[in-house]
């Protein structure tokens, strides 16, 4: 699917703020950015991917980058809270949005609260995710000590741009190395370590406790138990906003589309009054293929960023061409690999072999994992247990190996494909043990 067009609008002080509009639903939802946002890349980022895939089905979704970050004007610092509210207002005016539900992460939620208190006629609802009223401890407030905050800021500055700056916000990555690589590229596209430390310090300095009782719109406050954010912060925010609903809900920052969907279901029900009917999903039998490059971090360090990105672009192009040749569909690229689906398991295996050979031509080692089962089609994306299992199998494959589930093996009997047993394995987050097999290379083939 083509990405939505990025547009710009000017604020009252002349800055250019980048934004996108997705969907044409009956309500407007504005996603107020926290520290981490680049509207060119958010669709591939666990903190935003589920929203951008799901929300356009029931709403017009407006996404923006804050001043000083992403692809908005960077010649400025973080600005004040008032400046950040002006950014939101400028984008809403630019798209003709009179009134909207605001969704904000962490300090993006704080800005959404301030906006709702300042412009109550322009806000229909609030969705606040991991949003503290302040970060530091205070009398009768459960915060961090000054020393702890200083350590957090120092760690943040040292790790921004490596992937470790935001990795702790995400969970259950099917391949930690690939996830860190992808997040590192995203972080560098948002801002430099020094500029992001300034943004973090701005966030840590916010104190909106006095504003919470002024909010008079339906409010949903969400916390995910697996995150590093304090549950006490989210509960405090919910307890001090009149009528707010508090929900403990895993899924924020998950790489798993199933968990993202469960998280989004709660938000959709809150905003629309009903959850999406099961009939809205298309379910089909398919073979899912996950590929990724082995030891990509070391190769990137050897080649340097510029050459490495050129190699990745070449690999992506060749892999996509092989998927097309074997009548599959590339669902998405995953940093240093891809997720593709096929309506025939034998063609999926042969495609996997071809993709690994394309990697060798570029002096890379890749691996692949396949599983066959029912998947759910959601616009251009896919989800379901079969996708989850395929990702786990791919993460267990060795360099140069095509690893498949017993289900795939059983479906290709008579195809001439041969396999070596790899025993039964536990797949993280999946019940029972799974029989896995490695596809034997074709006779005369490399490796």
Sine and cosine of phi, psi and omega as CSV:
sin_phi,cos_phi,sin_psi,cos_psi,sin_omega,cos_omega
0.00,0.00,0.66,-0.75,0.04,-1.00
-0.94,0.34,0.60,-0.80,0.02,-1.00
-0.97,0.26,0.53,-0.85,0.04,-1.00
-0.87,0.49,0.46,-0.89,0.00,-1.00
-0.94,0.35,0.67,-0.74,0.10,-0.99
-1.00,0.00,0.74,-0.67,0.03,-1.00
-0.82,-0.58,0.22,-0.98,0.01,-1.00
-0.79,-0.61,0.53,-0.85,0.17,-0.99
-0.72,-0.70,0.39,-0.92,-0.01,-1.00
-0.99,-0.17,0.64,-0.77,0.07,-1.00
-1.00,0.08,0.09,-1.00,-0.01,-1.00
-0.87,0.49,-0.49,0.87,0.01,-1.00
-1.00,-0.09,0.27,0.96,0.17,-0.99
1.00,0.04,0.10,1.00,0.01,-1.00
-0.99,0.14,0.46,-0.89,0.02,-1.00
-0.98,-0.19,0.84,-0.55,-0.03,-1.00
-0.93,-0.37,0.80,-0.60,-0.01,-1.00
-1.00,0.10,0.59,-0.81,0.03,-1.00
-0.45,-0.89,0.30,-0.95,0.11,-0.99
-0.73,-0.68,0.42,-0.91,0.10,-1.00
-0.81,-0.58,0.78,-0.62,-0.01,-1.00
-0.80,-0.59,0.71,-0.70,0.08,-1.00
0.99,0.16,0.17,-0.98,-0.03,-1.00
-0.66,-0.75,0.56,0.83,-0.08,-1.00
-0.92,0.40,0.11,-0.99,-0.08,-1.00
-0.97,0.26,-0.28,0.96,0.05,-1.00
-0.87,-0.49,0.37,-0.93,0.06,-1.00
-0.97,-0.22,0.70,-0.72,0.10,-1.00
-0.82,-0.58,0.85,-0.53,0.05,-1.00
-0.97,-0.25,0.83,-0.56,0.07,-1.00
-1.00,-0.04,0.94,-0.34,-0.03,-1.00
-1.00,0.06,0.89,-0.46,-0.16,-0.99
-0.95,0.32,0.55,-0.84,0.22,-0.98
-1.00,0.00,-0.61,-0.79,0.01,-1.00
-0.93,0.37,-0.63,0.78,-0.23,-0.97
-0.96,-0.27,0.98,-0.21,0.07,-1.00
-0.37,-0.93,0.73,-0.68,0.20,-0.98
-0.62,-0.79,0.94,-0.33,-0.14,-0.99
-0.88,0.47,-0.32,0.95,0.09,-1.00
-0.96,0.28,-0.39,0.92,-0.16,-0.99
-0.85,-0.53,-0.14,0.99,-0.15,-0.99
-0.86,0.51,-0.49,0.87,-0.04,-1.00
-0.89,0.46,-0.41,0.91,0.00,-1.00
-0.99,-0.14,0.11,0.99,-0.13,-0.99
-0.97,-0.26,0.79,-0.61,-0.07,-1.00
-0.81,0.58,-0.51,0.86,-0.04,-1.00
-0.95,0.31,-0.32,0.95,-0.05,-1.00
-0.83,-0.56,-0.40,0.92,-0.17,-0.99
-0.81,0.59,-0.70,0.72,0.00,-1.00
-0.90,0.45,-0.66,0.75,0.01,-1.00
-0.88,0.47,-0.75,0.67,-0.12,-0.99
-0.95,0.31,-0.36,0.93,0.08,-1.00
-0.99,0.11,-0.60,0.80,-0.15,-0.99
-0.99,-0.12,-0.71,0.70,-0.17,-0.99
-0.88,0.47,-0.58,0.82,-0.01,-1.00
-0.88,0.47,-0.19,0.98,0.05,-1.00
-0.96,0.29,-0.41,0.91,-0.05,-1.00
-0.78,-0.63,0.00,1.00,-0.09,-1.00
-0.49,-0.87,0.30,-0.95,0.26,-0.96
-1.00,0.02,0.88,-0.48,-0.12,-0.99
-0.97,-0.24,0.80,-0.60,-0.04,-1.00
-0.90,-0.44,0.87,-0.49,-0.06,-1.00
-0.88,-0.48,0.70,-0.71,0.02,-1.00
-0.70,-0.71,0.36,-0.93,0.16,-0.99
-0.99,-0.16,0.68,-0.73,0.02,-1.00
-0.93,0.37,0.37,-0.93,0.11,-0.99
-0.87,0.50,0.62,-0.78,0.03,-1.00
1.00,0.10,0.04,1.00,-0.04,-1.00
-0.47,-0.88,0.20,-0.98,-0.01,-1.00
0.88,0.48,-0.74,-0.67,0.03,-1.00
-0.93,-0.36,0.27,0.96,0.21,-0.98
-0.99,0.17,0.11,-0.99,-0.01,-1.00
-0.80,0.60,0.76,-0.65,-0.02,-1.00
-0.95,-0.31,-0.02,1.00,-0.08,-1.00
-0.97,0.23,0.21,0.98,-0.05,-1.00
-0.76,-0.65,0.23,-0.97,0.11,-0.99
-0.99,0.14,-0.46,-0.89,-0.03,-1.00
-0.96,0.27,-0.35,0.94,-0.09,-1.00
0.96,0.28,-0.01,-1.00,0.04,-1.00
-1.00,-0.03,0.14,-0.99,0.09,-1.00
-0.87,0.50,-0.60,0.80,0.04,-1.00
-0.89,0.46,-0.66,0.75,0.05,-1.00
-0.88,0.48,-0.69,0.73,-0.03,-1.00
-0.91,0.42,-0.60,0.80,0.08,-1.00
-0.91,0.42,-0.62,0.79,0.03,-1.00
-0.89,0.45,-0.57,0.82,0.05,-1.00
-0.88,0.48,-0.71,0.70,0.01,-1.00
-0.89,0.46,-0.72,0.70,-0.03,-1.00
-0.90,0.45,-0.65,0.76,0.00,-1.00
-0.88,0.47,-0.66,0.75,0.00,-1.00
-0.93,0.36,-0.68,0.74,0.04,-1.00
-0.86,0.51,-0.68,0.74,0.03,-1.00
-0.90,0.44,-0.63,0.78,-0.06,-1.00
-0.90,0.43,-0.52,0.85,-0.04,-1.00
-0.98,-0.20,0.14,0.99,0.03,-1.00
0.95,0.32,0.55,0.84,0.00,-1.00
-1.00,-0.07,0.94,-0.34,-0.02,-1.00
-0.99,0.15,-0.61,0.79,-0.08,-1.00
-0.50,-0.86,0.66,-0.75,-0.09,-1.00
-0.50,-0.86,0.36,-0.93,0.25,-0.97
-0.99,0.14,0.70,-0.72,0.01,-1.00
-0.95,-0.30,0.75,-0.66,0.09,-1.00
-0.90,-0.44,0.79,-0.61,-0.02,-1.00
-0.68,-0.74,0.64,-0.77,0.12,-0.99
-1.00,-0.10,0.71,-0.71,0.15,-0.99
0.74,0.67,-0.89,-0.46,-0.06,-1.00
-0.96,0.29,-0.29,0.96,0.18,-0.98
-0.89,0.46,-0.57,0.82,0.11,-0.99
-0.92,0.40,-0.59,0.81,0.04,-1.00
-0.90,0.44,-0.68,0.74,0.03,-1.00
-0.90,0.43,-0.62,0.78,0.03,-1.00
-0.89,0.45,-0.64,0.77,0.03,-1.00
-0.90,0.44,-0.72,0.69,0.01,-1.00
-0.88,0.47,-0.64,0.77,0.02,-1.00
-0.89,0.45,-0.69,0.73,-0.02,-1.00
-0.91,0.42,-0.57,0.83,0.02,-1.00
-0.97,0.26,-0.54,0.84,-0.05,-1.00
-0.99,0.11,-0.61,0.79,-0.04,-1.00
-0.81,-0.59,0.91,0.42,-0.09,-1.00
-0.87,0.49,-0.45,0.89,-0.01,-1.00
-0.96,0.27,-0.17,0.99,-0.04,-1.00
-0.96,-0.28,0.04,1.00,-0.05,-1.00
-0.83,-0.56,0.81,-0.58,0.00,-1.00
-0.99,-0.12,-0.43,0.90,-0.02,-1.00
-0.23,-0.97,0.32,-0.95,0.06,-1.00
-0.82,-0.58,0.68,-0.73,0.18,-0.98
-0.85,-0.52,0.91,-0.41,-0.13,-0.99
-0.90,-0.43,0.87,-0.49,-0.09,-1.00
-0.91,-0.42,0.88,-0.48,-0.01,-1.00
0.79,0.61,0.69,0.72,-0.10,-0.99
-0.98,-0.17,0.92,-0.40,0.07,-1.00
-1.00,0.02,0.43,-0.90,0.13,-0.99
-0.97,0.25,-0.48,0.88,0.15,-0.99
-0.31,-0.95,0.23,-0.97,-0.01,-1.00
-1.00,-0.09,-0.67,0.74,-0.12,-0.99
-0.98,0.19,0.49,-0.87,0.05,-1.00
-0.92,0.40,0.49,-0.87,0.04,-1.00
-0.45,-0.89,0.26,-0.96,0.05,-1.00
-0.80,0.60,0.79,-0.61,0.00,-1.00
0.90,0.43,0.37,0.93,0.05,-1.00
-0.71,-0.71,0.76,-0.65,-0.09,-1.00
-1.00,0.05,0.99,0.12,-0.02,-1.00
-0.88,-0.47,-0.19,-0.98,0.02,-1.00
-1.00,-0.03,0.47,-0.88,0.09,-1.00
-0.94,0.34,0.32,-0.95,0.04,-1.00
-0.86,0.52,-0.67,0.74,-0.01,-1.00
-0.90,0.44,-0.66,0.75,0.01,-1.00
-0.91,0.42,-0.65,0.76,0.04,-1.00
-0.89,0.45,-0.65,0.76,0.02,-1.00
-0.89,0.45,-0.62,0.78,0.04,-1.00
-0.91,0.40,-0.65,0.76,0.01,-1.00
-0.89,0.46,-0.71,0.70,0.00,-1.00
-0.89,0.46,-0.68,0.73,-0.01,-1.00
-0.89,0.45,-0.70,0.72,0.02,-1.00
-0.89,0.46,-0.65,0.76,0.02,-1.00
-0.86,0.50,-0.75,0.66,-0.01,-1.00
-0.90,0.43,-0.60,0.80,-0.01,-1.00
-0.94,0.34,-0.47,0.88,-0.13,-0.99
-0.97,-0.26,-0.21,0.98,-0.02,-1.00
-0.89,0.46,0.71,-0.70,-0.01,-1.00
0.99,-0.11,-0.21,0.98,0.02,-1.00
-0.99,-0.13,-0.20,0.98,-0.14,-0.99
0.98,-0.18,-0.39,0.92,0.00,-1.00
-0.98,0.20,-0.24,0.97,0.01,-1.00
-0.91,0.42,-0.55,0.83,-0.02,-1.00
-0.88,-0.48,-0.10,0.99,-0.06,-1.00
-0.85,0.52,-0.58,0.82,-0.03,-1.00
-0.93,0.37,-0.27,0.96,0.04,-1.00
-0.99,0.15,-0.32,0.95,-0.05,-1.00
-0.98,-0.22,0.15,-0.99,-0.03,-1.00
-0.59,-0.81,0.26,-0.96,0.16,-0.99
0.72,0.70,0.66,0.76,0.07,-1.00
-0.89,0.46,0.75,-0.66,-0.01,-1.00
-0.91,0.42,-0.43,0.90,0.02,-1.00
-0.61,-0.79,0.97,-0.26,-0.13,-0.99
-0.88,0.47,-0.67,0.74,-0.03,-1.00
-0.88,0.48,-0.72,0.69,0.00,-1.00
-0.91,0.41,-0.62,0.78,0.01,-1.00
-0.89,0.45,-0.70,0.72,0.00,-1.00
-0.90,0.44,-0.65,0.76,0.05,-1.00
-0.87,0.50,-0.72,0.69,-0.03,-1.00
-0.91,0.42,-0.67,0.75,0.00,-1.00
-0.93,0.36,-0.55,0.84,0.05,-1.00
-0.88,0.48,-0.70,0.72,0.03,-1.00
-0.89,0.45,-0.64,0.77,0.03,-1.00
-0.90,0.44,-0.73,0.69,-0.02,-1.00
-0.85,0.52,-0.70,0.71,-0.03,-1.00
-0.91,0.42,-0.47,0.88,0.01,-1.00
-0.98,0.21,-0.23,0.97,-0.04,-1.00
-1.00,-0.03,-0.64,0.77,-0.03,-1.00
0.08,-1.00,0.18,-0.98,0.03,-1.00
-0.99,0.15,0.32,-0.95,0.03,-1.00
-0.82,0.57,-0.69,0.72,-0.04,-1.00
-0.91,0.42,-0.69,0.73,-0.01,-1.00
-0.92,0.39,-0.56,0.83,-0.01,-1.00
-0.96,0.27,-0.52,0.86,0.10,-0.99
-0.89,0.46,-0.66,0.75,0.05,-1.00
-0.88,0.48,-0.66,0.75,0.03,-1.00
-0.90,0.43,-0.66,0.75,-0.01,-1.00
-0.91,0.42,-0.66,0.76,0.02,-1.00
-0.90,0.44,-0.60,0.80,0.10,-1.00
-0.87,0.49,-0.72,0.70,0.00,-1.00
-0.88,0.48,-0.70,0.71,-0.04,-1.00
-0.92,0.39,-0.37,0.93,-0.02,-1.00
-1.00,0.05,-0.15,0.99,-0.01,-1.00
-0.94,0.35,0.65,-0.76,0.10,-1.00
-0.62,-0.78,0.97,-0.24,-0.08,-1.00
-0.91,-0.41,0.38,0.93,-0.03,-1.00
-0.83,0.56,-0.64,0.77,-0.07,-1.00
-0.94,0.33,-0.30,0.95,-0.06,-1.00
-1.00,0.06,-0.44,0.90,-0.12,-0.99
-0.81,0.58,-0.70,0.72,-0.01,-1.00
-0.92,0.39,-0.20,0.98,-0.03,-1.00
-1.00,0.09,-0.19,0.98,-0.06,-1.00
-0.97,0.25,0.75,-0.66,-0.06,-1.00
-0.70,-0.72,0.66,0.75,0.10,-1.00
-0.79,-0.62,0.40,-0.92,0.06,-1.00
-0.81,0.58,0.75,-0.66,-0.11,-0.99
-0.73,-0.69,0.74,-0.67,0.08,-1.00
-0.91,-0.40,0.83,-0.56,0.03,-1.00
-0.92,-0.39,0.83,-0.56,-0.09,-1.00
-0.85,-0.52,0.60,-0.80,0.06,-1.00
-0.68,-0.73,0.68,-0.73,0.07,-1.00
-0.96,-0.29,0.84,-0.54,-0.10,-1.00
-0.86,0.51,-0.43,0.90,-0.07,-1.00
-0.99,0.14,-0.11,0.99,-0.05,-1.00
-0.99,0.12,0.17,-0.99,0.05,-1.00
-1.00,0.06,-0.04,1.00,0.00,-1.00
-0.97,0.25,0.53,-0.85,-0.05,-1.00
-0.98,0.22,0.79,-0.61,0.08,-1.00
-0.87,0.49,-0.59,0.81,-0.03,-1.00
-0.87,0.49,-0.55,0.83,0.03,-1.00
-0.91,0.42,-0.75,0.66,-0.02,-1.00
-0.89,0.45,-0.65,0.76,-0.01,-1.00
-0.91,0.42,-0.64,0.77,0.03,-1.00
-0.87,0.49,-0.72,0.70,0.01,-1.00
-0.85,0.52,-0.72,0.70,-0.02,-1.00
-0.91,0.41,-0.65,0.76,-0.06,-1.00
-0.93,0.37,-0.37,0.93,-0.07,-1.00
-0.96,-0.27,0.10,0.99,0.15,-0.99
-0.95,-0.32,0.83,-0.56,-0.09,-1.00
-0.84,0.54,0.86,-0.51,0.10,-1.00
0.97,0.26,0.14,0.99,-0.04,-1.00
-0.91,0.42,0.55,-0.83,0.07,-1.00
-0.98,-0.21,0.77,-0.64,0.02,-1.00
-0.96,-0.28,0.71,-0.71,0.00,-1.00
-0.70,-0.71,0.80,-0.60,0.22,-0.98
-1.00,0.03,0.91,-0.41,-0.13,-0.99
-0.59,-0.80,0.94,-0.33,0.10,-0.99
-0.87,0.50,0.47,-0.88,0.08,-1.00
0.74,-0.67,-0.39,0.92,0.03,-1.00
-0.91,0.42,0.85,-0.52,0.01,-1.00
0.99,0.15,0.12,0.99,-0.01,-1.00
-0.96,0.28,0.58,-0.81,0.11,-0.99
-0.99,0.10,-0.17,0.99,-0.08,-1.00
-1.00,0.02,0.89,-0.45,0.00,-1.00
-0.83,0.56,-0.52,0.86,0.02,-1.00
-0.90,0.44,-0.69,0.72,0.02,-1.00
-0.94,0.33,-0.60,0.80,0.09,-1.00
-0.86,0.51,-0.68,0.73,-0.03,-1.00
-0.90,0.43,-0.66,0.75,0.02,-1.00
-0.89,0.46,-0.65,0.76,0.04,-1.00
-0.90,0.44,-0.71,0.70,-0.01,-1.00
-0.93,0.36,-0.50,0.87,0.04,-1.00
-0.85,0.52,-0.67,0.74,-0.01,-1.00
-0.90,0.44,-0.68,0.73,-0.02,-1.00
-0.92,0.38,-0.68,0.74,0.00,-1.00
-0.89,0.47,-0.67,0.74,0.02,-1.00
-0.89,0.45,-0.64,0.77,0.01,-1.00
-0.90,0.44,-0.67,0.74,-0.08,-1.00
-0.99,0.17,-0.49,0.87,-0.11,-0.99
-0.92,-0.38,-0.29,0.96,-0.05,-1.00
1.00,-0.03,-0.04,1.00,0.04,-1.00
-0.44,-0.90,0.46,-0.89,0.07,-1.00
-0.99,0.11,0.38,-0.93,0.01,-1.00
-0.90,0.43,0.74,-0.68,0.04,-1.00
-0.91,0.41,0.56,-0.83,-0.02,-1.00
-0.85,0.52,-0.52,0.86,-0.01,-1.00
-0.91,0.43,-0.22,0.97,0.03,-1.00
-0.95,0.31,-0.22,0.97,-0.06,-1.00
-0.99,-0.13,0.65,-0.76,0.13,-0.99
-0.99,-0.13,0.81,-0.58,-0.01,-1.00
-0.92,-0.40,0.75,-0.66,-0.01,-1.00
-0.63,-0.78,0.39,-0.92,0.14,-0.99
-0.99,0.13,0.76,-0.65,-0.02,-1.00
-0.46,-0.89,0.31,-0.95,0.16,-0.99
-0.97,-0.23,0.80,-0.60,0.00,-1.00
-0.98,-0.21,0.65,-0.76,0.00,-1.00
-0.85,-0.53,0.81,-0.58,0.15,-0.99
-0.91,-0.41,0.74,-0.67,0.12,-0.99
-0.80,-0.60,0.45,-0.89,0.18,-0.98
-0.38,-0.93,0.33,-0.94,-0.01,-1.00
-1.00,0.09,0.72,-0.70,-0.01,-1.00
-0.99,0.13,0.67,-0.74,0.07,-1.00
0.86,0.51,0.66,0.75,-0.09,-1.00
-0.93,0.37,-0.52,0.85,0.00,-1.00
-0.89,0.46,-0.70,0.71,0.01,-1.00
-0.90,0.44,-0.68,0.74,-0.01,-1.00
-0.91,0.42,-0.62,0.78,0.03,-1.00
-0.89,0.46,-0.66,0.75,0.02,-1.00
-0.91,0.41,-0.60,0.80,0.00,-1.00
-0.92,0.39,-0.66,0.75,-0.12,-0.99
-1.00,0.02,-0.41,0.91,-0.14,-0.99
1.00,0.07,0.42,-0.91,-0.12,-0.99
-0.84,0.54,-0.70,0.71,-0.11,-0.99
-0.91,0.42,-0.76,0.65,0.00,-1.00
-0.92,0.40,-0.62,0.78,-0.01,-1.00
-0.89,0.46,-0.69,0.73,0.02,-1.00
-0.90,0.44,-0.57,0.82,0.07,-1.00
-0.90,0.43,-0.67,0.75,0.04,-1.00
-0.90,0.44,-0.69,0.72,0.03,-1.00
-0.87,0.49,-0.67,0.74,0.02,-1.00
-0.88,0.48,-0.66,0.75,0.01,-1.00
-0.91,0.41,-0.67,0.74,0.02,-1.00
-0.90,0.43,-0.70,0.72,0.03,-1.00
-0.85,0.53,-0.69,0.73,-0.03,-1.00
-0.91,0.42,-0.70,0.72,-0.01,-1.00
-0.93,0.37,-0.65,0.76,0.02,-1.00
-0.90,0.44,-0.69,0.73,0.02,-1.00
-0.89,0.46,-0.62,0.78,0.02,-1.00
-0.90,0.43,-0.62,0.79,0.03,-1.00
-0.93,0.38,-0.65,0.76,0.04,-1.00
-0.86,0.51,-0.69,0.72,0.02,-1.00
-0.90,0.44,-0.66,0.75,-0.03,-1.00
-0.88,0.48,-0.58,0.82,-0.01,-1.00
-0.99,-0.11,0.35,0.94,0.12,-0.99
0.88,0.48,0.59,0.81,0.11,-0.99
-0.98,-0.20,-0.10,-1.00,0.03,-1.00
-0.72,-0.70,0.82,-0.58,0.11,-0.99
-0.96,0.27,0.88,-0.48,0.04,-1.00
-0.99,0.16,-0.73,0.68,0.04,-1.00
-0.21,-0.98,0.40,-0.92,0.15,-0.99
-1.00,0.01,0.54,-0.84,-0.14,-0.99
-0.86,-0.52,0.67,0.74,0.01,-1.00
1.00,-0.02,-0.93,0.36,0.05,-1.00
-0.77,-0.64,0.48,0.87,0.03,-1.00
-0.26,-0.97,-0.35,-0.94,0.01,-1.00
-0.47,-0.88,0.29,-0.96,0.18,-0.98
-0.89,-0.45,0.81,-0.59,0.02,-1.00
-0.71,-0.70,0.39,-0.92,0.05,-1.00
-0.83,-0.56,0.47,-0.88,-0.02,-1.00
-0.65,-0.76,0.48,-0.88,0.07,-1.00
-1.00,-0.07,0.09,1.00,0.08,-1.00
-0.61,-0.79,0.82,-0.58,-0.07,-1.00
-0.92,0.38,-0.55,0.83,-0.01,-1.00
-0.91,0.42,-0.69,0.72,0.05,-1.00
-0.91,0.42,-0.56,0.83,0.04,-1.00
-0.90,0.44,-0.66,0.75,0.02,-1.00
-0.91,0.42,-0.70,0.71,-0.01,-1.00
-0.91,0.42,-0.57,0.83,0.08,-1.00
-0.90,0.43,-0.68,0.73,0.01,-1.00
-0.85,0.52,-0.69,0.72,0.06,-1.00
-0.85,0.53,-0.70,0.71,-0.04,-1.00
-0.91,0.41,-0.61,0.80,0.02,-1.00
-0.92,0.40,-0.66,0.75,0.03,-1.00
-0.90,0.43,-0.59,0.81,0.06,-1.00
-0.93,0.37,-0.61,0.79,0.06,-1.00
-0.88,0.47,-0.58,0.82,0.05,-1.00
-0.91,0.42,-0.67,0.74,-0.01,-1.00
-0.88,0.47,-0.60,0.80,0.04,-1.00
-0.86,0.52,-0.53,0.85,0.00,-1.00
-1.00,-0.04,0.22,0.98,0.00,-1.00
0.89,0.45,0.64,0.77,0.06,-1.00
-0.85,-0.52,0.41,-0.91,0.17,-0.98
-0.94,-0.34,0.79,-0.62,0.02,-1.00
-0.84,-0.55,0.15,-0.99,0.06,-1.00
-0.59,-0.80,0.28,-0.96,-0.06,-1.00
-0.57,-0.82,0.51,-0.86,0.09,-1.00
-0.72,-0.69,0.62,-0.78,-0.03,-1.00
-0.70,-0.71,0.57,-0.82,0.13,-0.99
-0.54,-0.84,0.50,-0.87,0.03,-1.00
-0.88,-0.47,0.71,-0.71,0.02,-1.00
0.03,-1.00,-0.13,-0.99,0.00,-1.00
-0.98,0.21,0.77,-0.64,0.07,-1.00
-0.86,-0.51,0.36,-0.93,0.03,-1.00
-0.96,-0.29,0.79,-0.62,0.03,-1.00
-1.00,-0.03,0.85,-0.53,-0.01,-1.00
-0.80,-0.60,1.00,-0.02,-0.09,-1.00
0.90,0.44,-0.83,-0.56,0.02,-1.00
-1.00,-0.01,-0.05,1.00,-0.07,-1.00
-0.96,-0.27,0.15,-0.99,0.06,-1.00
-0.74,-0.68,0.43,-0.91,0.06,-1.00
-0.49,-0.87,-0.03,-1.00,0.00,-1.00
0.86,-0.51,0.24,-0.97,-0.05,-1.00
-0.88,0.48,-0.57,0.82,-0.01,-1.00
-0.88,0.48,-0.60,0.80,0.03,-1.00
-0.92,0.39,-0.68,0.74,0.01,-1.00
-0.87,0.49,-0.71,0.71,0.00,-1.00
-0.91,0.42,-0.68,0.73,0.02,-1.00
-0.86,0.52,-0.65,0.76,0.02,-1.00
-0.90,0.43,-0.66,0.75,0.00,-1.00
-0.91,0.41,-0.64,0.77,0.02,-1.00
-0.91,0.42,-0.68,0.73,0.03,-1.00
-0.86,0.52,-0.60,0.80,-0.02,-1.00
-0.94,0.34,-0.35,0.94,0.01,-1.00
-1.00,-0.03,-0.22,0.98,-0.04,-1.00
-0.92,0.39,0.54,-0.84,0.07,-1.00
-1.00,0.07,0.20,-0.98,0.04,-1.00
-0.85,0.52,0.74,-0.67,0.02,-1.00
0.97,0.23,0.16,0.99,-0.10,-0.99
-0.95,-0.32,0.63,-0.77,0.18,-0.98
-0.96,-0.26,0.94,-0.34,-0.07,-1.00
-0.96,-0.29,0.73,-0.68,-0.06,-1.00
-0.77,-0.64,0.33,-0.94,0.10,-1.00
-0.99,0.16,0.32,-0.95,0.08,-1.00
-0.86,0.52,-0.49,0.87,0.03,-1.00
-0.87,0.49,-0.71,0.70,0.02,-1.00
-0.89,0.45,-0.71,0.71,0.01,-1.00
-0.84,0.55,-0.69,0.72,-0.04,-1.00
-0.92,0.40,-0.47,0.88,-0.05,-1.00
-0.99,0.12,-0.19,0.98,-0.05,-1.00
-0.92,-0.39,0.31,0.95,0.08,-1.00
-0.83,0.55,0.74,-0.67,-0.01,-1.00
1.00,-0.01,-0.02,1.00,-0.03,-1.00
-1.00,0.10,-0.19,0.98,-0.08,-1.00
1.00,0.02,-0.12,0.99,0.04,-1.00
-0.97,0.24,0.62,-0.79,-0.03,-1.00
-0.86,-0.51,0.44,-0.90,-0.14,-0.99
-0.67,-0.74,0.42,-0.91,0.15,-0.99
-0.90,-0.43,0.71,-0.71,-0.01,-1.00
-0.92,0.40,0.64,-0.77,0.10,-1.00
-0.85,-0.52,0.18,0.98,0.09,-1.00
0.99,0.15,-0.05,-1.00,0.03,-1.00
-1.00,-0.09,0.61,-0.79,-0.08,-1.00
-0.70,-0.71,0.50,-0.87,0.22,-0.97
-1.00,0.07,0.74,-0.67,0.05,-1.00
-0.97,-0.25,0.83,-0.56,-0.10,-0.99
-0.80,0.60,0.82,-0.58,0.03,-1.00
0.99,0.12,0.01,1.00,-0.03,-1.00
-0.90,-0.44,0.70,-0.72,0.00,-1.00
-0.95,0.31,0.45,-0.89,0.07,-1.00
0.93,0.37,0.06,-1.00,0.02,-1.00
-0.98,-0.21,0.50,-0.87,-0.11,-0.99
-0.84,-0.54,0.74,-0.67,0.05,-1.00
-0.98,0.21,0.80,-0.59,0.00,-1.00
-0.87,-0.50,0.53,-0.85,0.00,-1.00
-0.66,-0.75,0.53,-0.85,0.06,-1.00
-0.98,-0.19,0.71,-0.71,0.02,-1.00
-0.96,0.27,0.79,-0.62,0.06,-1.00
-0.95,0.33,0.65,-0.76,0.07,-1.00
-0.88,0.48,0.49,-0.87,0.10,-1.00
-0.89,0.46,0.56,-0.83,0.00,-1.00
-0.87,0.50,0.77,-0.63,-0.03,-1.00
1.00,0.02,-0.14,0.99,0.00,-1.00
-0.98,0.17,0.34,-0.94,0.04,-1.00
-0.88,0.47,0.66,-0.75,0.08,-1.00
0.98,0.22,0.00,0.00,0.00,0.00
